[in-house]
């Protein structure tokens, strides 16, 4: 593949290009060819695209990144760009159209084919996070009372203009979705049979207003190539293909990870190297500064117990261990709960079961870590001087007991916060790692010094 692309690049630089080489390039996967083509400057890109027909040009261009598509569009007149736009897959051209300014949209619309213009305006009207915002109108439909022979003839006629032909959808005269068929069903059926005799019904579907994450879950659940999208009346409006579902899952995962780490995600995230330093700064600074301000409470607690530390300096040596262990336990629990919420495995109404289960899990973890901490203190501090009224065995026991309590409370806090945020309509990922670490640090210090004062009789 790389040899073919290198030959093409060399011929482009010499302002010559053979049709034989173009035919070789057409055999390559579109995504690999597009990755190379989008690196060309606009004049070379126009020349390279001219060796492909209109449908191929639209498919290749749709594989470019949005930022590259916008750059190419803004280098030409709307009239000149319209032909390429007309032949893009419906969901991809809608994504591009939504990234144009209002003025650019108004400039482009008059030059689009009437059906394309209406399709773009209809799809662009749906929220980006909904099923309508990611659905495609490139699909095949058949009438319920058609014969198999007529259905195959219609599919042959539509094949040039339909992207998704693996499944075809059967509708009644009012365009209501009745069921679906695979091409295998049609090929193996008798030509005289009607579709209502061989139809698979009901077809899994999603409402046009459903969240795109729910649509992706349905595609995964039913193991579908595409999921039909209907309106409240059951009329078929479009489909969401499995590749769109993969994109949704990846984008939602990225968004959740950014929120989990306290990064404010931009409305349209760009690749890392295409995002400037100022955008990265704005995305990260809010949570970091906010939690740093809240972290002042930790300093106030340490100041409050300054006399305790002075009387037993060994306690200061193991404060980092307590903070790290609590933060890890809380973040681990939060990760499990956020994932379970995202997959629909649990709901806020299950909070009692969840907390009780996390408590039991954390109890066993706390026992292991408590024993480990006890041995660690004895091993590392056996030469450390301690006041005569205390023994190292006592101090090690208090530290291990405090750490065990910290693990249990941190785990329960890590499980509780995402559930509480979801209960009040928020995004549970926001209440994850940075917030939990800060809260756990504060509770950990209170537990640590509280145990020292209570069990050792310190002031």
Beta strands, then each sheet from edge to edge (+ up, - down):
strand 1: 139-143
strand 2: 164-171
strand 3: 177-182
strand 4: 205-207
strand 5: 226-230
strand 6: 236-241
sheet 1: 1+ 2+ 3-
sheet 2: 4+ 5+ 6-
end
